[in-house]
Amino acid sequence: MDLKAAIPFLIAVAVFAGLALVRMLVVVLIERQAIRAFRECLEAARAAGVEDAFMARFNSTASYGDSLDKIIRGWGAARIRRMYEEAIAKPT
């Protein structure tokens, strides 16, 4: 294979590698945002005295064997904040 034939292949490999890196970066940023939202909402729930209600809502969707990290990643920051707002609105 001569060099001229290999250049498009190498460019394609570089593009796919770049896209994979961008995708990985986006996933990490979204995960960090969800973890930060969970910590902030948990602290706010503690301060408001509704920690048990918040965690009850949070754990109600968990399946047996799910880790806390897996639940947080699956929900995302917006859903965690919504869950906190529900716990504040009507504590159990």
Secondary structure, DSSP 4 states (H G I P E B T S, - for coil): --HHHHHHHHHHHHHHHHHHHHHHHHHHHHHHHHHHHHHHHHHHHHHHT-HHHHHHHHHHTPPTT--HHHHHHHH-HHHHHHHHHHHHHS--
